[in-house]
Protein backbone atom coordinates (compact mmCIF):
# COMPACT_ATOMS: atom_id res chain seq x y z
CA UNK A 1 0.00 0.00 0.00
CA UNK A 2 1.16 3.56 0.57
CA UNK A 3 0.91 4.70 4.16
CA UNK A 4 3.92 6.98 4.38
CA UNK A 5 5.69 9.13 1.83
CA UNK A 6 7.77 12.27 1.36
CA UNK A 7 7.37 15.60 -0.40
CA UNK A 8 10.55 17.67 -0.62
CA UNK A 9 9.63 19.43 -3.82
CA UNK A 10 10.25 22.74 -5.54
CA UNK A 11 7.56 24.78 -7.24
CA UNK A 12 9.84 25.34 -10.23
CA UNK A 13 10.31 21.61 -10.87
CA UNK A 14 6.60 20.85 -10.52
CA UNK A 15 5.76 23.75 -12.80
CA UNK A 16 8.02 22.28 -15.50
CA UNK A 17 6.62 18.78 -15.09
CA UNK A 18 2.93 19.64 -14.74
CA UNK A 19 2.58 23.10 -16.34
CA UNK A 20 1.17 24.55 -13.13
CA UNK A 21 -0.70 27.83 -13.00
CA UNK A 22 -0.84 30.26 -10.10
CA UNK A 23 1.67 32.13 -8.04
CA UNK A 24 4.86 30.25 -7.13
CA UNK A 25 5.20 29.50 -3.44
CA UNK A 26 7.81 28.03 -1.16
CA UNK A 27 6.94 24.40 -0.44
CA UNK A 28 7.95 23.16 3.00
CA UNK A 29 9.84 19.84 2.79
CA UNK A 30 8.34 16.84 4.61
CA UNK A 31 10.10 13.51 5.03
CA UNK A 32 7.58 11.62 7.17
CA UNK A 33 4.04 12.21 5.92
CA UNK A 34 1.37 10.02 7.50
CA UNK A 35 -2.40 9.85 6.91
CA UNK A 36 -4.49 12.87 8.00
CA UNK A 37 -1.51 15.20 7.53
CA UNK A 38 -1.52 17.94 4.90
CA UNK A 39 -0.12 17.13 1.47
CA UNK A 40 0.29 18.93 -1.86
CA UNK A 41 -2.04 17.79 -4.65
CA UNK A 42 -2.27 18.78 -8.33
CA UNK A 43 -5.82 19.19 -9.62
CA UNK A 44 -7.56 20.73 -12.60
CA UNK A 45 -8.91 24.19 -11.86
CA UNK A 46 -10.87 26.56 -14.06
CA UNK A 47 -7.69 27.97 -15.63
CA UNK A 48 -5.50 24.86 -15.58
CA UNK A 49 -3.47 22.63 -13.26
CA UNK A 50 -3.10 24.05 -9.76
CA UNK A 51 -1.20 22.88 -6.69
CA UNK A 52 -3.42 22.77 -3.60
CA UNK A 53 -2.81 21.72 0.03
CA UNK A 54 -5.19 18.96 1.12
CA UNK A 55 -5.86 16.55 3.96
CA UNK A 56 -4.45 13.08 3.22
CA UNK A 57 -7.50 10.89 3.68
CA UNK A 58 -10.46 11.59 1.43
CA UNK A 59 -13.65 12.87 3.06
CA UNK A 60 -16.69 12.02 0.87
CA UNK A 61 -19.24 14.74 0.32
CA UNK A 62 -21.89 12.66 2.06
CA UNK A 63 -19.88 11.95 5.24
CA UNK A 64 -21.63 13.45 8.29
CA UNK A 65 -19.97 11.70 11.24
CA UNK A 66 -16.85 12.97 13.02
CA UNK A 67 -13.57 12.69 11.11
CA UNK A 68 -12.33 10.64 14.05
CA UNK A 69 -14.70 7.87 12.91
CA UNK A 70 -13.90 8.10 9.21
CA UNK A 71 -12.52 4.75 7.92
CA UNK A 72 -9.05 4.72 6.40
CA UNK A 73 -9.37 6.56 3.08
CA UNK A 74 -5.75 7.52 2.45
CA UNK A 75 -5.53 4.75 -0.20
CA UNK A 76 -8.05 3.58 -2.78
CA UNK A 77 -7.67 0.24 -4.55
CA UNK A 78 -7.37 0.54 -8.33
CA UNK A 79 -9.49 -2.58 -8.81
CA UNK A 80 -12.54 -1.18 -6.97
CA UNK A 81 -12.13 2.60 -6.91
CA UNK A 82 -14.81 3.16 -9.57
CA UNK A 83 -17.48 1.38 -7.51
CA UNK A 84 -16.67 2.04 -3.85
CA UNK A 85 -19.08 4.60 -2.32
CA UNK A 86 -16.19 6.35 -0.59
CA UNK A 87 -14.43 7.07 -3.89
CA UNK A 88 -16.71 6.64 -6.92
CA UNK A 89 -17.92 10.26 -7.08
CA UNK A 90 -14.37 11.63 -6.94
CA UNK A 91 -13.20 8.98 -9.43
CA UNK A 92 -15.78 10.15 -11.96
CA UNK A 93 -15.23 13.89 -11.56
CA UNK A 94 -12.28 14.86 -9.36
CA UNK A 95 -9.09 13.06 -10.24
CA UNK A 96 -5.78 14.50 -9.13
CA UNK A 97 -2.07 13.79 -8.90
CA UNK A 98 -0.05 13.59 -5.70
CA UNK A 99 3.58 14.55 -6.44
CA UNK A 100 5.95 12.59 -4.22
CA UNK A 101 9.69 12.58 -3.74
CA UNK A 102 9.49 8.97 -2.57
CA UNK A 103 7.66 6.56 -0.29
CA UNK A 104 8.35 4.01 2.44
CA UNK A 105 7.57 0.32 2.72
CA UNK A 106 8.49 -2.23 5.38
CA UNK A 107 9.72 -5.83 5.38
CA UNK A 108 10.36 -8.33 8.15
CA UNK A 109 8.45 -9.65 11.19
CA UNK A 110 6.18 -7.56 13.36
CA UNK A 111 8.18 -5.72 16.00
CA UNK A 112 11.39 -5.86 13.94
CA UNK A 113 10.37 -4.39 10.61
CA UNK A 114 12.96 -2.85 8.30
CA UNK A 115 11.99 0.41 6.55
CA UNK A 116 12.85 0.80 2.87
CA UNK A 117 12.72 4.02 0.87
CA UNK A 118 11.68 4.11 -2.80
CA UNK A 119 12.25 6.92 -5.28
CA UNK A 120 12.80 7.53 -8.99
CA UNK A 121 16.33 6.62 -10.15
CA UNK A 122 16.71 10.02 -11.85
CA UNK A 123 15.59 11.89 -8.74
CA UNK A 124 12.50 13.39 -10.36
CA UNK A 125 9.25 13.52 -8.39
CA UNK A 126 6.86 10.61 -8.79
CA UNK A 127 3.30 11.28 -9.97
CA UNK A 128 0.86 9.21 -7.88
CA UNK A 129 -2.63 8.80 -9.31
CA UNK A 130 -5.09 10.26 -6.83
CA UNK A 131 -8.57 11.58 -6.20
CA UNK A 132 -9.71 14.68 -4.36
CA UNK A 133 -12.89 16.01 -2.80
CA UNK A 134 -14.19 19.22 -1.24
CA UNK A 135 -16.62 18.62 1.59
CA UNK A 136 -17.69 20.17 4.90
CA UNK A 137 -15.71 19.08 7.93
CA UNK A 138 -18.40 17.52 10.15
CA UNK A 139 -16.53 18.65 13.26
CA UNK A 140 -16.07 22.33 12.33
CA UNK A 141 -18.53 22.85 9.41
CA UNK A 142 -15.69 24.45 7.43
CA UNK A 143 -15.04 23.27 3.87
CA UNK A 144 -11.92 21.16 3.50
CA UNK A 145 -10.08 19.69 0.53
CA UNK A 146 -8.96 16.09 0.94
CA UNK A 147 -7.29 13.46 -1.21
CA UNK A 148 -6.43 9.78 -1.56
CA UNK A 149 -3.65 7.90 -3.36
CA UNK A 150 -4.65 5.04 -5.65
CA UNK A 151 -2.75 1.78 -5.16
CA UNK A 152 -2.63 -1.31 -7.34
CA UNK A 153 -0.78 -4.61 -7.69
CA UNK A 154 3.00 -4.38 -7.44
CA UNK A 155 5.17 -4.93 -10.48
CA UNK A 156 7.64 -7.82 -10.35
CA UNK A 157 10.47 -5.63 -9.02
CA UNK A 158 8.35 -4.19 -6.18
CA UNK A 159 6.82 -7.56 -5.27
CA UNK A 160 10.06 -8.44 -3.45
CA UNK A 161 9.03 -5.87 -0.83
CA UNK A 162 5.22 -5.71 -0.98
CA UNK A 163 2.37 -7.00 -3.12
CA UNK A 164 0.87 -3.51 -3.54
CA UNK A 165 2.27 -0.15 -4.61
CA UNK A 166 1.10 3.35 -5.54
CA UNK A 167 -0.11 3.78 -9.12
CA UNK A 168 2.68 5.86 -10.68
CA UNK A 169 1.70 7.87 -13.74
CA UNK A 170 4.00 9.11 -16.45
CA UNK A 171 4.09 12.90 -16.16
CA UNK A 172 3.04 13.05 -19.80
CA UNK A 173 -0.21 11.25 -18.89
CA UNK A 174 -1.35 13.35 -15.94
CA UNK A 175 -3.53 15.65 -18.06
CA UNK A 176 -5.30 12.64 -19.55
CA UNK A 177 -5.80 11.12 -16.10
CA UNK A 178 -7.27 14.29 -14.58
CA UNK A 179 -9.51 14.88 -17.60
CA UNK A 180 -11.15 11.47 -17.16
CA UNK A 181 -9.06 9.29 -19.49
CA UNK A 182 -9.52 5.53 -19.68
CA UNK A 183 -8.38 4.13 -16.33
CA UNK A 184 -7.59 0.77 -17.89
CA UNK A 185 -4.62 2.24 -19.73
CA UNK A 186 -3.45 4.38 -16.80
CA UNK A 187 -4.03 2.42 -13.58
CA UNK A 188 -1.35 -0.18 -14.24
CA UNK A 189 1.97 -1.09 -12.62
CA UNK A 190 4.91 1.07 -13.70
CA UNK A 191 7.91 -0.24 -15.67
CA UNK A 192 10.31 -2.51 -13.78
CA UNK A 193 12.98 0.20 -13.73
CA UNK A 194 10.70 2.95 -12.39
CA UNK A 195 12.08 2.86 -8.84
CA UNK A 196 15.23 2.50 -6.79
CA UNK A 197 15.37 1.34 -3.15
CA UNK A 198 17.52 1.49 -0.05
CA UNK A 199 17.17 0.71 3.66
CA UNK A 200 16.71 3.70 5.98
CA UNK A 201 16.75 4.41 9.70
CA UNK A 202 14.17 2.78 12.02
CA UNK A 203 13.22 6.35 12.91
CA UNK A 204 11.04 6.15 9.80
CA UNK A 205 8.82 3.73 11.73
CA UNK A 206 7.44 6.67 13.70
CA UNK A 207 4.85 9.06 12.26
CA UNK A 208 5.76 12.16 14.19
CA UNK A 209 6.11 15.63 12.69
CA UNK A 210 8.75 16.28 15.34
CA UNK A 211 10.88 13.64 13.61
CA UNK A 212 10.84 15.04 10.08
CA UNK A 213 14.27 15.68 8.61
CA UNK A 214 16.38 14.67 5.57
CA UNK A 215 18.30 12.04 7.53
CA UNK A 216 15.15 9.91 7.63
CA UNK A 217 15.76 8.98 3.98
CA UNK A 218 19.55 8.58 4.25
CA UNK A 219 20.81 5.05 3.44
CA UNK A 220 21.95 3.02 6.43
C-alpha positions as CSV (number, residue, x, y, z in Angstrom):
1,X,0.0,0.0,0.0
2,X,1.2,3.6,0.6
3,X,0.9,4.7,4.2
4,X,3.9,7.0,4.4
5,X,5.7,9.1,1.8
6,X,7.8,12.3,1.4
7,X,7.4,15.6,-0.4
8,X,10.5,17.7,-0.6
9,X,9.6,19.4,-3.8
10,X,10.2,22.7,-5.5
11,X,7.6,24.8,-7.2
12,X,9.8,25.3,-10.2
13,X,10.3,21.6,-10.9
14,X,6.6,20.8,-10.5
15,X,5.8,23.8,-12.8
16,X,8.0,22.3,-15.5
17,X,6.6,18.8,-15.1
18,X,2.9,19.6,-14.7
19,X,2.6,23.1,-16.3
20,X,1.2,24.5,-13.1
21,X,-0.7,27.8,-13.0
22,X,-0.8,30.3,-10.1
23,X,1.7,32.1,-8.0
24,X,4.9,30.3,-7.1
25,X,5.2,29.5,-3.4
26,X,7.8,28.0,-1.2
27,X,6.9,24.4,-0.4
28,X,8.0,23.2,3.0
29,X,9.8,19.8,2.8
30,X,8.3,16.8,4.6
31,X,10.1,13.5,5.0
32,X,7.6,11.6,7.2
33,X,4.0,12.2,5.9
34,X,1.4,10.0,7.5
35,X,-2.4,9.8,6.9
36,X,-4.5,12.9,8.0
37,X,-1.5,15.2,7.5
38,X,-1.5,17.9,4.9
39,X,-0.1,17.1,1.5
40,X,0.3,18.9,-1.9
41,X,-2.0,17.8,-4.7
42,X,-2.3,18.8,-8.3
43,X,-5.8,19.2,-9.6
44,X,-7.6,20.7,-12.6
45,X,-8.9,24.2,-11.9
46,X,-10.9,26.6,-14.1
47,X,-7.7,28.0,-15.6
48,X,-5.5,24.9,-15.6
49,X,-3.5,22.6,-13.3
50,X,-3.1,24.1,-9.8
51,X,-1.2,22.9,-6.7
52,X,-3.4,22.8,-3.6
53,X,-2.8,21.7,0.0
54,X,-5.2,19.0,1.1
55,X,-5.9,16.6,4.0
56,X,-4.4,13.1,3.2
57,X,-7.5,10.9,3.7
58,X,-10.5,11.6,1.4
59,X,-13.7,12.9,3.1
60,X,-16.7,12.0,0.9
61,X,-19.2,14.7,0.3
62,X,-21.9,12.7,2.1
63,X,-19.9,11.9,5.2
64,X,-21.6,13.4,8.3
65,X,-20.0,11.7,11.2
66,X,-16.8,13.0,13.0
67,X,-13.6,12.7,11.1
68,X,-12.3,10.6,14.0
69,X,-14.7,7.9,12.9
70,X,-13.9,8.1,9.2
71,X,-12.5,4.8,7.9
72,X,-9.0,4.7,6.4
73,X,-9.4,6.6,3.1
74,X,-5.8,7.5,2.4
75,X,-5.5,4.7,-0.2
76,X,-8.1,3.6,-2.8
77,X,-7.7,0.2,-4.6
78,X,-7.4,0.5,-8.3
79,X,-9.5,-2.6,-8.8
80,X,-12.5,-1.2,-7.0
81,X,-12.1,2.6,-6.9
82,X,-14.8,3.2,-9.6
83,X,-17.5,1.4,-7.5
84,X,-16.7,2.0,-3.8
85,X,-19.1,4.6,-2.3
86,X,-16.2,6.3,-0.6
87,X,-14.4,7.1,-3.9
88,X,-16.7,6.6,-6.9
89,X,-17.9,10.3,-7.1
90,X,-14.4,11.6,-6.9
91,X,-13.2,9.0,-9.4
92,X,-15.8,10.2,-12.0
93,X,-15.2,13.9,-11.6
94,X,-12.3,14.9,-9.4
95,X,-9.1,13.1,-10.2
96,X,-5.8,14.5,-9.1
97,X,-2.1,13.8,-8.9
98,X,0.0,13.6,-5.7
99,X,3.6,14.5,-6.4
100,X,6.0,12.6,-4.2
101,X,9.7,12.6,-3.7
102,X,9.5,9.0,-2.6
103,X,7.7,6.6,-0.3
104,X,8.3,4.0,2.4
105,X,7.6,0.3,2.7
106,X,8.5,-2.2,5.4
107,X,9.7,-5.8,5.4
108,X,10.4,-8.3,8.2
109,X,8.5,-9.7,11.2
110,X,6.2,-7.6,13.4
111,X,8.2,-5.7,16.0
112,X,11.4,-5.9,13.9
113,X,10.4,-4.4,10.6
114,X,13.0,-2.9,8.3
115,X,12.0,0.4,6.5
116,X,12.9,0.8,2.9
117,X,12.7,4.0,0.9
118,X,11.7,4.1,-2.8
119,X,12.2,6.9,-5.3
120,X,12.8,7.5,-9.0
121,X,16.3,6.6,-10.2
122,X,16.7,10.0,-11.8
123,X,15.6,11.9,-8.7
124,X,12.5,13.4,-10.4
125,X,9.2,13.5,-8.4
126,X,6.9,10.6,-8.8
127,X,3.3,11.3,-10.0
128,X,0.9,9.2,-7.9
129,X,-2.6,8.8,-9.3
130,X,-5.1,10.3,-6.8
131,X,-8.6,11.6,-6.2
132,X,-9.7,14.7,-4.4
133,X,-12.9,16.0,-2.8
134,X,-14.2,19.2,-1.2
135,X,-16.6,18.6,1.6
136,X,-17.7,20.2,4.9
137,X,-15.7,19.1,7.9
138,X,-18.4,17.5,10.1
139,X,-16.5,18.6,13.3
140,X,-16.1,22.3,12.3
141,X,-18.5,22.9,9.4
142,X,-15.7,24.5,7.4
143,X,-15.0,23.3,3.9
144,X,-11.9,21.2,3.5
145,X,-10.1,19.7,0.5
146,X,-9.0,16.1,0.9
147,X,-7.3,13.5,-1.2
148,X,-6.4,9.8,-1.6
149,X,-3.6,7.9,-3.4
150,X,-4.6,5.0,-5.6
151,X,-2.8,1.8,-5.2
152,X,-2.6,-1.3,-7.3
153,X,-0.8,-4.6,-7.7
154,X,3.0,-4.4,-7.4
155,X,5.2,-4.9,-10.5
156,X,7.6,-7.8,-10.4
157,X,10.5,-5.6,-9.0
158,X,8.4,-4.2,-6.2
159,X,6.8,-7.6,-5.3
160,X,10.1,-8.4,-3.4
161,X,9.0,-5.9,-0.8
162,X,5.2,-5.7,-1.0
163,X,2.4,-7.0,-3.1
164,X,0.9,-3.5,-3.5
165,X,2.3,-0.2,-4.6
166,X,1.1,3.4,-5.5
167,X,-0.1,3.8,-9.1
168,X,2.7,5.9,-10.7
169,X,1.7,7.9,-13.7
170,X,4.0,9.1,-16.4
171,X,4.1,12.9,-16.2
172,X,3.0,13.0,-19.8
173,X,-0.2,11.3,-18.9
174,X,-1.3,13.4,-15.9
175,X,-3.5,15.6,-18.1
176,X,-5.3,12.6,-19.5
177,X,-5.8,11.1,-16.1
178,X,-7.3,14.3,-14.6
179,X,-9.5,14.9,-17.6
180,X,-11.2,11.5,-17.2
181,X,-9.1,9.3,-19.5
182,X,-9.5,5.5,-19.7
183,X,-8.4,4.1,-16.3
184,X,-7.6,0.8,-17.9
185,X,-4.6,2.2,-19.7
186,X,-3.4,4.4,-16.8
187,X,-4.0,2.4,-13.6
188,X,-1.3,-0.2,-14.2
189,X,2.0,-1.1,-12.6
190,X,4.9,1.1,-13.7
191,X,7.9,-0.2,-15.7
192,X,10.3,-2.5,-13.8
193,X,13.0,0.2,-13.7
194,X,10.7,2.9,-12.4
195,X,12.1,2.9,-8.8
196,X,15.2,2.5,-6.8
197,X,15.4,1.3,-3.2
198,X,17.5,1.5,0.0
199,X,17.2,0.7,3.7
200,X,16.7,3.7,6.0
201,X,16.8,4.4,9.7
202,X,14.2,2.8,12.0
203,X,13.2,6.3,12.9
204,X,11.0,6.2,9.8
205,X,8.8,3.7,11.7
206,X,7.4,6.7,13.7
207,X,4.8,9.1,12.3
208,X,5.8,12.2,14.2
209,X,6.1,15.6,12.7
210,X,8.8,16.3,15.3
211,X,10.9,13.6,13.6
212,X,10.8,15.0,10.1
213,X,14.3,15.7,8.6
214,X,16.4,14.7,5.6
215,X,18.3,12.0,7.5
216,X,15.2,9.9,7.6
217,X,15.8,9.0,4.0
218,X,19.5,8.6,4.2
219,X,20.8,5.1,3.4
220,X,22.0,3.0,6.4
